[in-house]
């Protein structure tokens, strides 16, 4: 099949999932065309089965805000015609499904039918999409997609609750490529980050308010009083400055390291003992899954789709959003001795294996084939 994938090219979960999906599809012999405004961060190499098409938005003084959706839909029309694309797979309802629908209609005028699969990732539904200003466009885009998927059962139920949806929604979870874990390096080099008697705790996010990064600092502060530890804060965003101020106020400057955005997530997780994810909303919890596949147990909130990934008392623990005391106690329970920690580490990796990419990609292939046959 020839598949055009539309996604955001950033460090966020939806962009990572879309890119990894496209790469995996290319390895299975499909021709994949990424269409976005810059090359996705996880798309390191192009080859005969992977192509990247940049969407350029002309800068006209007439427009106060440049119309990305218009440029994207026009670009999709040109790519479908030039490369005989069989199917569009758009990640995020807006603006991508909306632009995809417009492309479909323009192509239909020329007698070209191309089906569209829309994958819902979370913020497009629970935050941006639920705003009254965008709700009609989101509803329209979902109902006019040929196939709709969501990355968790929780997100599916949120979508059905927030919008008047006529389409079926298939739950296809996010995934992880277990085959590449620890392949790039042989020495985790823990001593670069902590002393031998210290545990290493990690948080990875885009540092938005919903991630509750100050809760991460507060939880770590309580852990550190009981268990000698270091905290690695990976990522960047609007809440970073507040987190840095809190670290200084608590006198934790020597124990907390802010690493910024990184393409070496697996290496960082390799020497981590515990992952903190106290988010107030997560459609799936891809960061938790990435931690678990690297044998890192997870202390998290019970928000959204996280409980579908992090199994309470098995791969880590779940607490109510904002319950810093409970998260801290649960973390200490895991970290207090090596036997307990190792048991949780093994459990985390075993559970993560259920989400291996080789188990999930065939589900997408079956959806593609089904919609093509039904045309």
C-alpha positions in Angstrom: 0.0 0.0 0.0 0.9 3.6 -0.5 0.1 5.5 2.8 0.3 9.2 3.5 0.7 10.0 7.2 -0.1 13.5 8.5 1.2 14.3 11.9 2.9 16.9 14.1 6.7 16.6 13.8 7.4 17.4 17.4 8.6 15.5 20.6 4.9 15.0 21.6 3.4 11.5 21.9 1.2 11.7 18.8 4.1 12.7 16.5 6.3 9.9 18.0 3.6 7.3 17.5 2.8 8.4 14.0 6.5 8.4 13.0 7.2 5.0 14.5 4.1 3.6 12.9 5.2 4.9 9.5 8.7 3.5 9.9 7.3 0.1 10.9 4.9 0.1 7.9 7.9 0.8 5.6 9.7 -2.2 7.1 6.7 -4.3 6.1 7.0 -3.2 2.5 4.6 -0.3 2.4 5.4 3.0 0.8 5.0 5.7 3.4 4.8 9.5 2.8 5.0 11.8 5.8 3.3 15.2 5.3 4.0 17.9 7.8 5.7 21.3 8.2 9.1 19.9 9.1 10.8 16.5 9.3 9.6 14.5 12.4 12.2 14.3 15.2 12.1 10.5 15.2 12.4 10.3 11.4 16.2 10.0 11.1 16.6 8.3 7.7 14.7 8.4 4.5 14.8 5.5 2.1 13.0 4.1 -0.9 9.9 3.3 1.2 9.9 6.5 3.4 9.4 9.9 1.9 9.0 13.3 3.6 6.9 16.2 2.1 7.2 19.6 3.7 4.1 21.8 3.9 5.1 25.4 3.2 2.7 28.2 4.1 3.1 31.3 2.0 3.4 34.5 4.1 0.8 36.9 2.8 0.2 40.2 4.6 -3.5 39.7 3.9 -3.6 36.9 6.5 -3.3 37.8 10.2 -2.7 34.0 10.8 -1.3 31.9 8.0 -3.8 29.2 6.9 -1.9 26.0 7.5 -5.0 23.8 6.9 -5.4 25.3 3.4 -1.7 24.7 2.6 -1.9 21.1 4.0 -5.1 20.1 2.1 -3.6 21.4 -1.1 -0.3 19.6 -0.5 -2.2 16.4 0.2 -4.1 16.7 -3.1 -0.8 17.1 -5.0 0.8 14.1 -3.2 -2.1 11.8 -3.7 -2.2 12.5 -7.4 1.6 12.4 -7.9 2.3 9.2 -5.9 -1.1 7.4 -6.3 -1.6 7.3 -2.6 -4.0 4.6 -1.5 -4.9 5.9 2.0 -4.6 8.9 4.2 -3.8 8.4 7.9 -4.1 11.6 9.8 -3.1 11.9 13.5 -5.2 14.5 15.4 -8.7 15.5 14.5 -7.8 19.2 14.0 -6.4 20.5 12.0 -5.3 17.3 10.2 -8.6 15.4 9.8 -10.3 18.7 8.8 -7.6 19.3 6.1 -7.7 15.7 5.1 -11.5 15.9 4.5 -11.0 19.0 2.3 -8.4 17.1 0.3 -10.7 14.2 -0.2 -13.4 16.5 -1.5 -11.1 18.2 -3.9 -9.8 14.9 -5.2 -13.4 13.6 -5.5 -14.1 16.4 -7.9 -11.4 14.9 -10.2 -12.8 11.4 -9.8 -10.2 10.2 -7.3 -11.4 8.4 -4.2 -9.0 8.1 -1.2 -10.1 6.9 2.2 -9.0 8.6 5.4 -8.2 7.0 8.8 -8.2 9.4 11.7 -6.4 8.6 14.9 -7.4 10.5 18.0 -4.6 11.1 20.5 -6.1 13.1 23.4 -5.5 16.9 23.4 -7.4 17.1 20.1 -10.4 15.8 22.0 -10.2 16.6 25.7 -8.7 20.1 25.5 -8.7 21.9 22.1 -11.4 19.9 20.5 -13.9 20.3 23.4 -13.8 24.1 23.2 -17.1 25.4 21.8 -15.2 27.2 19.1 -13.8 24.0 17.6 -16.4 21.4 18.6 -18.4 21.6 15.3 -15.2 21.1 13.2 -14.0 18.2 15.3 -17.4 16.5 15.2 -17.6 17.0 11.5 -14.1 15.7 10.9 -14.6 12.5 13.0 -18.0 11.7 11.5 -16.6 12.2 7.9 -13.6 9.9 8.4 -13.7 6.5 6.9 -12.1 4.9 10.0 -11.6 6.4 13.4 -9.3 5.0 16.0 -8.4 6.2 19.5 -5.3 5.3 21.5 -7.2 4.1 24.6 -10.6 3.1 25.8 -10.6 6.1 28.1 -10.2 8.5 25.2 -12.9 6.7 23.2 -15.4 7.2 26.0 -14.3 10.9 26.4 -14.9 11.4 22.6 -18.4 9.8 22.8 -19.2 11.9 25.8 -18.0 15.2 24.4 -19.2 14.9 20.8 -22.2 13.7 18.8 -20.4 10.9 17.1 -22.0 8.6 14.5 -18.9 6.8 13.5 -17.5 3.6 15.2 -14.3 4.2 17.1 -11.8 1.4 17.2 -9.3 1.3 20.1 -5.8 0.7 18.9 -3.3 1.3 21.7 0.0 3.1 21.4 3.0 0.9 21.1 6.7 0.5 21.7 9.4 -1.2 19.6 10.9 -3.6 22.1 13.5 -4.8 19.5 15.6 -1.6 19.7 15.8 -1.3 23.5 19.4 -1.2 24.7 20.7 -1.9 21.2 22.5 1.4 20.9 24.7 1.2 24.0 26.2 -1.4 26.3 27.0 0.6 29.4 24.3 2.6 31.2 26.9 4.7 33.0 24.8 5.3 36.1 27.8 6.9 37.8 27.4 9.9 35.5 24.1 10.8 37.2 24.2 9.4 40.8 26.3 7.8 43.5 26.2 4.0 43.9 24.0 4.3 47.0 21.4 6.5 45.3 18.3 5.7 43.3 17.6 7.5 40.0 14.1 8.9 39.4 13.0 10.3 36.1 10.2 12.4 34.7 9.7 13.0 30.9 7.2 15.4 29.5 6.5 18.6 27.6 6.3 20.5 30.9 2.8 21.8 30.3 0.5 22.5 33.2 -1.4 19.3 32.7 1.7 17.3 33.5 1.9 18.8 37.0 5.7 19.0 37.1 5.7 20.8 40.4 4.0 17.6 41.9 7.0 15.7 40.5 9.3 17.9 42.5 7.2 17.6 45.6 7.0 13.8 45.4 10.8 13.6 44.8 11.4 15.9 47.8 9.5 13.4 50.1 11.2 10.4 48.6 14.6 11.9 49.0 14.1 12.4 52.7 13.7 8.6 53.0 15.7 7.2 50.1 18.9 8.8 48.8 18.0 9.8 45.2 18.6 11.9 42.2 15.8 13.3 39.9 16.2 13.7 36.1 13.8 16.1 34.5 13.7 15.5 30.8 11.8 17.8 28.4 11.0 21.5 28.2 8.0 23.8 28.2 6.1 26.6 30.0 6.2 25.0 33.5 9.9 24.4 33.6 10.8 27.8 35.1 8.3 27.3 38.0 9.8 23.8 38.6 13.3 25.2 38.7 12.2 27.9 41.2 10.6 25.2 43.4 13.8 23.1 43.3 15.7 26.1 44.5 13.2 26.9 47.3 13.4 23.3 48.5 17.2 23.3 48.4 17.3 20.4 45.9 19.7 22.0 43.4 22.3 19.3 43.8 19.8 16.5 43.5 17.7 17.6 40.5 19.0 17.8 36.9 17.1 19.5 34.1 18.2 17.8 30.9 15.9 19.5 28.3 14.6 17.7 25.3 16.5 14.6 24.3 16.7 12.0 21.6 18.4 9.6 24.0 15.3 8.6 26.1 16.2 4.9 26.2 19.7 5.7 27.5 18.3 7.9 30.2 15.7 5.3 31.2 18.4 2.6 31.2 19.8 3.9 34.4 16.5 5.0 35.9 14.9 3.2 38.9 11.5 4.9 39.0 9.3 7.0 36.7 7.0 9.7 37.9 3.9 10.7 35.9 1.4 12.6 38.1 -0.5 14.1 35.1 -4.1 15.4 35.6 -4.9 14.0 32.1 -3.3 11.5 29.8 -5.1 9.9 26.9 -2.7 6.9 27.0 0.5 7.4 28.9 3.1 6.7 26.2 5.9 8.0 28.5 4.9 5.4 31.1 5.1 2.7 28.5 8.5 3.8 27.3 9.7 3.7 31.0 8.2 0.2 31.6 9.8 -1.4 28.5 13.1 -0.2 30.0 12.4 -2.0 33.3 11.3 1.2 35.1 8.3 1.0 37.4 5.8 3.9 37.3 4.3 6.0 40.0 1.4 7.8 38.3 -2.0 9.4 38.7 -5.0 7.3 37.7 -6.1 9.8 35.1 -7.3 8.9 31.6 -5.8 5.9 29.9 -2.8 5.5 32.3 -4.5 2.6 34.2 -4.7 0.7 30.9 -0.9 0.8 30.9 0.4 1.0 34.5 -1.1 -1.8 36.5 -1.6 -0.8 40.1 0.5 -2.9 42.5 2.2 -4.8 39.6 4.1 -2.4 37.3 3.9 0.5 39.8 1.1 2.3 41.6 -1.8 4.6 40.8 -2.9 7.5 43.0 -5.6 10.2 42.7 -4.5 13.3 40.8 -2.7 15.7 43.2 -2.2 13.1 46.0 1.4 13.8 46.6 1.5 12.0 49.9 0.2 8.7 48.5 2.5 8.9 45.5 5.5 9.5 47.7 4.6 6.5 50.0 4.1 4.2 47.0 7.5 5.3 45.6 9.3 4.6 48.8 7.6 1.2 49.0 9.2 0.3 45.6 12.6 1.9 46.2 13.2 0.7 49.8 15.0 -2.5 48.9 16.5 -4.2 45.9 14.3 -7.2 45.9 11.1 -5.2 45.7 12.5 -2.8 43.1 13.7 -5.7 40.9 10.3 -7.4 41.1 8.5 -4.2 39.9 11.2 -3.8 37.2 10.5 -7.2 35.8 6.8 -6.8 36.0 7.0 -3.5 34.2 8.9 -4.9 31.2 6.7 -7.9 31.0 3.5 -5.8 30.8 5.1 -3.4 28.3 5.8 -6.3 26.0 2.0 -6.6 25.3 2.2 -3.3 23.5 5.1 -4.3 21.2 4.8 -2.7 17.8 4.7 -6.0 16.0 1.4 -6.7 17.8 -0.1 -3.4 16.9 0.9 -2.6 13.4 -1.0 -5.5 11.9 -4.2 -4.0 13.4 -3.6 -0.8 11.5 -2.9 -2.8 8.3 -6.2 -4.7 8.7 -8.1 -1.4 9.1 -6.4 -0.1 6.0 -7.2 -3.2 4.0 -10.8 -3.3 5.3 -11.6 0.2 4.2 -9.9 -0.2 0.8 -11.9 -3.4 0.1 -15.2 -1.7 1.2 -14.7 1.3 -1.2 
